[in-house]
Amino acid sequence: QVQLVESGGGLVQAGGSLRLSCAASGRTASSYAMGWFRQSPGKEREFVGGINWSGGNTFYADSVKGRFTISRDNAKNTVYLQMNSLKPEDTAVYYCAADRSPYGRTWYWGDMDYWGKGTPVTVSS
């Protein structure tokens, strides 16, 4: 069993930056692929970024490529999402998720195995 706790969300102006953190508990967490997803009212949860177990491979949604960076520190059992050049359309609740596969599978939200409760991000124009 893996527990995930997100932090770092908040209110920021357009063009600003935030760094989200996801602390994972459970001795096997460092062997899982991890992802960040987001959901805004009335919309389906969508993939933002993913990282394999070692951090050697990363994946991004086209909408955030070049602006967001996902990373992980397995010694701290923590995954990060650095968000730069934020836009109002990035406003959403951001969720951390774990995939028991070490390399990630589909990065579809329905295929992820564990979820945090989310942290809200609001970008004002």
C-alpha positions as a printed Julia matrix, in Angstrom:
125×3 Matrix{Float64}:
   0.0    0.0     0.0
   1.24   3.48   -0.88
   0.0    6.78    0.56
   0.57   9.98   -1.37
   0.36  13.51    0.04
   0.62  16.57   -2.2
   1.67  20.04   -1.12
   2.76  23.34   -2.64
  -0.41  24.51   -4.35
  -1.69  28.04   -4.01
  -2.56  31.28   -5.78
  -0.11  32.76   -8.27
  -0.26  35.39  -10.98
   0.01  34.5   -14.63
   3.65  34.11  -15.61
   4.63  33.0   -12.13
   5.95  29.71  -10.8
   5.03  27.06   -8.25
   6.64  23.82   -7.19
   4.4   20.96   -6.13
   5.66  18.12   -3.98
   4.29  14.61   -3.5
   5.5   12.67   -0.49
   5.06   8.91   -0.81
   5.01   6.43    2.04
   5.52   2.72    1.65
   8.78   0.87    1.09
   8.01   0.08   -2.55
   7.12   3.63   -3.62
  10.55   4.28   -5.08
  10.05   1.41   -7.53
   6.86   2.84   -9.02
   6.37   5.2   -11.92
   4.77   8.44  -10.74
   2.54  10.96  -12.44
   0.9   14.32  -11.96
  -2.65  14.87  -13.14
  -5.04  17.78  -12.9
  -8.75  18.36  -12.93
 -10.75  21.56  -13.26
 -14.51  21.87  -12.71
 -16.56  20.16  -15.39
 -13.57  18.56  -17.04
 -12.11  15.08  -17.02
  -8.95  14.46  -15.05
  -6.0   14.88  -17.41
  -2.39  13.78  -17.5
   0.22  16.48  -16.89
   3.55  14.7   -16.5
   5.02  11.31  -15.65
   8.36   9.87  -14.58
   9.69   6.34  -14.45
  11.03   4.74  -11.28
  14.62   5.92  -11.74
  13.85   9.39  -13.04
  15.59   8.59  -16.29
  12.51   9.02  -18.44
   9.92  11.77  -18.29
   6.72  12.36  -20.21
   4.58  15.47  -20.6
   1.25  16.59  -21.96
   1.68  18.9   -24.94
  -0.06  21.7   -23.05
   2.72  21.9   -20.44
   5.79  20.82  -22.41
   8.58  23.33  -22.0
   6.95  24.95  -18.97
   6.62  22.13  -16.42
   9.31  19.75  -15.18
   8.73  16.55  -13.24
  11.49  15.08  -11.09
  11.92  12.7    -8.18
  14.21  12.1    -5.23
  13.93   8.43   -4.29
  16.03   8.93   -1.17
  13.26  11.23    0.09
  10.39   9.28   -1.54
   9.26  12.56   -3.1
   8.17  13.6    -6.57
   8.14  17.21   -7.69
   6.4   19.24  -10.36
   8.08  22.54  -11.15
   5.59  24.77  -12.94
   6.87  27.88  -14.72
   5.19  30.45  -16.96
   1.84  29.58  -15.46
  -1.32  30.46  -17.35
  -4.9   30.91  -16.11
  -5.82  27.7   -17.95
  -3.46  25.81  -15.64
  -5.91  26.45  -12.79
  -7.0   23.07  -11.41
  -6.64  20.65   -8.55
  -3.36  18.8    -9.08
  -3.1   15.15   -8.08
  -0.12  12.89   -7.61
  -0.53   9.26   -8.64
   1.53   6.07   -8.59
   1.66   3.27  -11.15
   2.87  -0.1    -9.83
   4.69  -0.51  -13.13
   8.21   0.94  -12.79
   8.16   2.38  -16.31
   4.61   3.7   -16.52
   1.97   2.2   -18.77
  -0.63   4.35  -20.49
  -0.55   7.49  -18.28
  -4.33   7.38  -18.42
  -5.8    8.34  -15.06
  -7.91   5.19  -14.91
  -4.81   2.99  -15.07
  -3.03   4.55  -12.08
  -3.01   2.52   -8.88
  -2.7    5.03   -6.03
  -3.81   8.64   -5.63
  -3.27  11.58   -3.34
  -6.06  13.92   -2.31
  -4.87  16.79   -4.47
  -3.63  20.33   -4.01
  -5.36  23.33   -5.63
  -3.55  25.69   -7.99
  -5.14  28.97   -9.02
  -3.52  31.19  -11.64
  -4.91  34.7   -11.85
  -4.76  36.81  -15.01
